[in-house]
Amino acid sequence: MQFHGFCQRTSGAVVATFLAVLVFIVLILMAACAIRRRH
């Protein structure tokens, strides 16, 4: 039971990290587009 809870928590952390990275990449792409448009 403890192990199962640990697995669920770990998968949740992995999903949260993946989403954070995805948002970070989107922000970088938006910033790059804005810089290109400005020049």
Secondary structure, DSSP 8 states (H G I E B T S, - for coil): -HHHHHHHHHHHHHHHHHHHHHHHHHHHHHHHHHHHHH-
